[in-house]
Amino acid sequence: FSVALSLQMYSYGAALPFTTYGGFPSPISYGSGFGSFSAPPYSIASTAYSGGLVSFPAASYPQPTAVSPKPKLHYFGIAGRGETARLICAAGELEFEDDAWVPAFEDGGWRQGYQEIGKSYGFPGTMPILVHGDLKLFQHNAVESYLASIAPKFAFLTPAQKAIDLMLCMTKADILGNCESLLFKKIDGEQLLAALDKQFPLLEGLLPEAGFVNGLGFPTCADCAVLVVAKGCMPFQAAMKLAGFDWVGKFPKIERIAAEAAAYPP
């Protein structure tokens, strides 16, 4: 999929509005909009991680079906704990309603009022919140996992591929937690540097030398997680910049996966 950003713009296809957020630094340009993914022959990895592919003609393989009603995501207009969920919907061809809390900040802090969203569903006053019919969820890992499970594009992933996706999303969550801690002044820059000096080599080691993480012809949740770590501004790049963590050029697989996921054509 592709991203064209002066702030953080994703075009989620003709059925969804073109929305803008403040989640990535600028200037970044990745092409001509997210759009709907093409439907080449489906490919299923023949091994759990890095083996060959077994391809099936699209005409003879079960086709994804649309999800109705659309899930509704409540989150701030930043990358944070909600952007991976947005990208999962886009990559997975899942139409959703993005109720972005924009602007996220006001008078030097969070713009108030968002707490009432979660509380109205019996949750703490935090986001993201996902509502899909009678289902209500909070906790970003649960939201990401559920959206991936109903995304039409991901309907035919194997259990191993789904587990790898979850592993990379949780690795992203670990990095997120440390970056948030710096911005919320729970740790200092030296502590963040020490954490990232361990986490970035770990993430790099989990990624393949070529192609997307699950060996398919399209990005999945794992690739979305890498993209958010590499390009998400708040809190990822903002915290790294404050701490003086210069990772660009040192982790080529992270950079490659992020660039190829962002540039995936419609």
Secondary structure by P-SEA (a helix, b strand, c coil): cccccccccccccccccccccccccccccccccccccccccbbbbccccbbbbbbccccccbbbbbbccbbbbbbcccccccaaaaaaaaaacbbbbbbccccccccccccccaaaaaaaacccccccbbbccccccccaaaaaaaaaaaccccccccaaaaaaaaaaaaaaaaaaaaaaaaaaccccaaaaaaaaaaaaaaaaaaccccccccccccccaaaaaaaaaacccccaaaaaaaaccccccccaaaaaaaaaaaaccc
